[in-house]
């Protein structure tokens, strides 16, 4: 109780975007905090309701390199379960060492998002699954024009049977492949972190530094301005002042999809769920640790005409930075050994 009162006192003069401190009570289990819990059931499109057959088929496709033109690259090549469903690289690397233009984003809690990819060029997970072809990343991306890897599995009897069970009468097409992969991706959920358990009432789930970090997240650090809601993202696009954005020929980000000035160098706000597992950070992989991320935001970023208005020097102390990093680490669900699927061979 003393800790909670101290935190509330620290917040009393602040009103960051996305939070109402007058109503939030930072005590474990307090009803005001339930807004930070993900819905028990992830959103599902009416035309692709999940079934065990669809999810299992999508899992196989996700890990099957035969879906790529070369037969060497799968979705999992850049979205590894043991690396937070990212790949641990500053920028994704393709077959023969070709480096992509952006880092591989995590797929954790994609079901809760409303737009996809760093520049938002995919409106749905189904679209993202087979229409993400570009040098910024996809299973068919590369120097040469992409080929249709779907043809590589159309004669595999195991897949013919699986598709008939999951999507009767549809066959093995780009549409049915995309629907199956999306159905699987919607099962990649992180919702049992120490923070979740604390919000539900477990008094021991968070340490005092982590609770202080949460208060900073909502207040002085103003992280909640963009990393809002139970999935810690506003599904928006922001230029956060990365040094790479000031270079000649810099990645235009969202501007290519929506050509308005504020979108130059703006990229999608990633979820912070399981963020401790997905280093390096930012779309360009320029931050190697969470501490470096916090240092970047504390400095306010590199000035530019399209810099997000939320980016301002924070003046965090060394202790406050440590507390904020401690809180970010509390957003990770304990990991289990992941069992890869057995792929149909004939």
C-alpha positions in Angstrom: 0.0 0.0 0.0 2.8 2.4 0.8 4.5 1.7 -2.5 1.2 2.3 -4.3 0.6 5.6 -2.6 4.1 6.7 -3.4 3.6 5.9 -7.0 0.3 7.7 -7.2 1.9 10.8 -5.6 4.6 10.8 -8.3 1.9 10.6 -10.9 -0.5 13.1 -9.5 0.8 16.1 -11.5 1.1 14.3 -14.8 -1.4 13.4 -17.4 0.3 11.6 -20.3 -1.6 10.8 -23.5 -3.5 7.5 -23.2 -3.8 7.3 -19.4 -5.9 8.9 -16.7 -3.8 8.8 -13.5 -6.7 10.0 -11.5 -8.4 6.7 -12.1 -5.4 4.4 -12.2 -4.5 2.9 -8.9 -1.1 1.1 -9.1 -2.0 -1.7 -6.6 -1.9 -5.4 -7.6 -5.4 -6.5 -8.7 -7.0 -3.1 -8.6 -9.9 -3.0 -11.1 -8.6 0.2 -12.7 -5.7 -1.8 -14.2 -7.7 -4.4 -16.0 -7.6 -2.2 -19.1 -4.1 -3.6 -19.5 -5.2 -7.2 -19.8 -5.7 -8.7 -23.2 -9.1 -10.1 -24.1 -9.3 -13.8 -23.3 -10.0 -14.6 -26.9 -8.0 -13.0 -29.7 -10.0 -11.3 -32.5 -10.8 -13.6 -35.4 -12.3 -12.7 -38.8 -15.7 -14.2 -39.5 -14.5 -15.8 -42.8 -11.5 -17.5 -41.3 -12.7 -18.8 -37.9 -10.0 -20.9 -36.2 -10.3 -24.7 -36.2 -7.7 -27.2 -35.0 -7.3 -28.3 -38.7 -6.7 -24.8 -39.9 -4.2 -23.9 -37.1 -2.2 -27.2 -37.6 -2.1 -26.7 -41.3 -0.9 -23.1 -40.9 1.8 -24.2 -38.5 3.2 -26.7 -41.1 3.1 -24.0 -43.8 4.8 -21.5 -41.6 7.8 -23.8 -41.1 7.9 -25.2 -44.6 10.7 -23.8 -46.9 8.9 -25.2 -49.9 6.7 -22.2 -49.9 9.6 -20.1 -51.1 10.7 -19.8 -54.7 14.1 -21.3 -53.8 12.8 -23.9 -51.5 15.2 -22.7 -48.8 13.4 -20.1 -46.8 10.3 -20.3 -44.6 8.3 -17.8 -42.6 10.2 -19.2 -39.6 13.5 -18.2 -41.2 12.9 -14.7 -39.9 10.3 -15.4 -37.2 11.8 -18.0 -34.9 9.9 -19.1 -31.7 13.1 -19.3 -29.7 13.9 -15.7 -30.6 10.6 -14.1 -29.7 9.2 -14.8 -33.1 11.8 -12.5 -34.6 15.3 -13.5 -35.8 17.7 -11.7 -33.6 19.4 -9.9 -36.5 19.7 -6.1 -36.9 18.2 -6.6 -40.4 16.9 -9.8 -41.8 19.3 -11.9 -43.9 18.1 -14.0 -46.8 19.6 -16.9 -48.7 23.2 -16.4 -49.7 23.6 -13.6 -47.2 21.5 -10.9 -48.8 20.6 -8.3 -46.2 17.1 -6.9 -46.2 16.3 -3.2 -45.5 14.5 -3.7 -42.2 14.6 -5.8 -39.0 12.2 -8.7 -38.7 9.3 -7.7 -36.5 8.0 -10.1 -33.8 4.7 -11.9 -34.6 3.7 -12.0 -30.9 0.1 -11.0 -30.4 -0.4 -10.2 -34.1 -4.0 -11.2 -33.7 -4.6 -8.1 -31.7 -3.2 -5.7 -34.2 -5.2 -3.8 -36.8 -2.5 -3.2 -39.4 0.7 -5.1 -40.3 4.4 -4.7 -41.3 6.6 -1.8 -40.4 5.1 0.5 -43.1 1.5 -0.8 -42.7 1.1 -2.0 -46.2 -0.9 -5.1 -45.1 -4.4 -4.5 -43.7 -4.8 -8.1 -42.5 -2.8 -11.1 -41.4 -4.1 -13.0 -44.4 -2.8 -10.3 -46.7 0.5 -10.1 -44.9 1.0 -13.9 -45.2 1.4 -14.0 -48.9 1.5 -10.4 -50.1 4.5 -9.1 -48.2 6.9 -9.4 -51.1 9.6 -6.7 -50.9 13.2 -6.3 -50.1 12.1 -5.3 -46.6 11.2 -8.9 -46.0 9.2 -11.9 -47.2 9.8 -15.5 -48.0 10.2 -14.7 -51.6 12.1 -11.4 -51.3 15.5 -11.0 -53.0 17.3 -9.5 -55.9 15.4 -11.4 -58.5 11.6 -11.2 -59.2 9.8 -13.5 -56.8 8.3 -16.8 -58.0 5.2 -18.6 -56.8 6.4 -21.0 -54.1 2.8 -22.3 -53.6 3.2 -24.5 -56.7 5.9 -26.4 -54.8 3.4 -27.9 -52.4 0.4 -28.4 -54.7 1.3 -32.0 -55.5 2.1 -33.1 -52.0 -0.5 -35.6 -51.0 -0.2 -34.8 -47.3 -1.0 -31.2 -48.0 -3.9 -32.0 -50.4 -5.5 -34.0 -47.5 -4.8 -31.3 -44.9 -6.3 -28.5 -47.1 -9.3 -30.6 -47.9 -9.9 -31.0 -44.2 -9.2 -27.3 -43.2 -10.7 -25.6 -46.3 -13.0 -28.0 -48.1 -13.3 -27.4 -51.8 -10.8 -24.5 -51.9 -7.7 -26.4 -53.0 -4.2 -25.2 -52.5 -4.2 -21.6 -53.6 -2.7 -18.3 -52.4 -6.0 -17.5 -50.6 -6.2 -20.8 -48.7 -2.5 -20.8 -47.9 -2.7 -17.2 -46.5 -5.8 -18.1 -44.5 -4.1 -21.1 -42.9 -0.9 -19.2 -42.0 -2.9 -16.4 -40.5 -5.0 -18.8 -38.5 -1.8 -20.2 -37.0 -0.2 -16.8 -36.4 -3.2 -15.7 -34.4 -2.3 -18.5 -31.9 1.1 -16.8 -31.1 -0.1 -15.1 -27.9 1.8 -13.6 -24.9 -0.6 -12.8 -22.0 0.8 -14.4 -18.9 3.7 -12.2 -18.0 4.6 -11.1 -14.5 2.9 -7.8 -15.3 -0.3 -9.7 -16.2 -0.2 -11.7 -13.0 0.3 -8.5 -10.9 -2.6 -6.9 -12.6 -4.7 -9.9 -11.7 -3.7 -9.6 -8.0 -0.4 -11.5 -7.5 1.4 -9.1 -5.1 4.7 -10.9 -5.6 4.7 -10.9 -9.4 6.4 -7.5 -9.8 9.3 -6.0 -7.8 9.3 -2.5 -6.4 11.6 -1.3 -9.3 9.2 -2.8 -11.8 6.3 -1.0 -10.3 8.2 2.3 -10.3 9.1 1.6 -13.9 5.4 1.2 -14.7 4.7 4.5 -13.1 7.4 6.1 -15.3 6.0 4.3 -18.3 2.7 6.1 -17.7 4.1 9.4 -16.5 7.5 11.0 -16.9 8.8 8.7 -19.7 5.4 9.0 -21.5 5.9 5.6 -23.3 2.2 5.1 -23.1 1.7 7.9 -25.6 2.4 5.3 -28.3 2.7 2.0 -26.5 -0.9 2.0 -25.2 -3.6 -0.5 -24.4 -3.2 -4.1 -23.4 -1.0 -5.0 -26.3 1.2 -1.9 -25.7 0.8 -0.5 -29.2 -1.4 2.2 -30.7 -1.1 0.5 -34.1 0.1 3.9 -35.3 3.1 5.2 -37.1 5.7 7.6 -35.7 9.1 9.0 -36.6 11.1 8.5 -33.4 14.2 10.3 -34.6 16.6 7.5 -35.3 19.9 8.5 -36.7 19.4 6.3 -39.8 16.4 8.5 -40.7 18.6 11.5 -41.2 20.9 9.8 -43.8 20.6 10.5 -47.5 18.2 8.0 -49.1 16.7 7.1 -45.8 13.9 4.6 -45.6 10.6 6.6 -46.1 8.6 4.2 -43.9 4.9 4.8 -43.8 5.3 7.8 -46.2 5.4 5.4 -49.1 1.9 4.2 -48.2 0.5 7.5 -47.0 2.4 10.5 -48.5 1.9 13.1 -45.8 4.8 15.0 -44.2 4.5 13.6 -40.7 4.8 10.0 -42.1 8.3 10.5 -43.5 10.5 8.1 -41.6 7.5 6.9 -39.5 7.2 3.2 -38.6 4.6 1.1 -36.9 4.7 1.1 -33.1 5.6 -2.5 -32.1 4.1 -4.3 -29.2 6.2 -4.4 -26.1 4.9 -7.9 -25.2 7.9 -10.2 -24.9 10.1 -7.3 -25.8 13.0 -8.6 -23.8 13.3 -11.5 -26.3 13.4 -9.6 -29.5 16.6 -7.6 -29.5 17.9 -5.7 -31.5 15.3 -3.0 -31.6 13.7 -0.5 -34.0 13.0 -1.1 -37.6 16.7 -0.6 -38.4 18.0 -2.8 -35.6 20.1 0.1 -34.3 19.6 -0.5 -30.6 21.1 -3.7 -29.2 19.6 -3.6 -25.7 16.6 -2.2 -23.9 18.9 0.2 -22.1 19.9 1.6 -25.5 16.3 2.0 -26.4 15.6 3.9 -23.2 18.7 6.1 -23.7 17.4 7.0 -27.2 14.0 8.1 -26.0 15.6 9.9 -23.0 17.6 12.0 -25.5 14.5 12.9 -27.6 15.8 11.5 -30.9 17.4 13.2 -33.9 15.5 16.4 -34.9 13.7 16.4 -38.2 10.6 18.1 -39.7 8.6 14.9 -39.3 9.8 14.0 -35.8 6.9 12.8 -33.7 5.6 15.5 -31.4 5.8 12.9 -28.6 9.6 12.9 -28.9 11.1 15.2 -26.3 14.1 14.9 -23.9 12.9 13.2 -20.8 15.5 13.9 -18.2 15.5 10.5 -16.7 18.0 9.7 -13.9 20.1 6.6 -14.1 17.9 4.9 -11.5 14.8 5.8 -13.4 16.2 4.2 -16.6 17.0 1.0 -14.7 13.4 0.9 -13.3 11.9 1.5 -16.7 14.0 -1.4 -18.2 13.0 -3.6 -15.3 9.3 -2.9 -16.1 9.8 -3.7 -19.8 11.3 -7.1 -18.8 8.2 -7.8 -16.8 6.1 -7.9 -20.0 7.6 -11.3 -21.0 5.5 -14.5 -20.7 7.6 -17.5 -19.5 8.8 -19.5 -22.5 8.2 -23.2 -23.1 10.2 -25.5 -25.3 8.6 -25.1 -28.8 7.8 -28.2 -30.7 8.3 -27.8 -34.4 5.8 -29.6 -36.8 6.5 -32.6 -38.9 6.0 -31.6 -42.5 4.3 -33.8 -45.1 6.9 -35.3 -47.5 4.7 -36.7 -50.2 
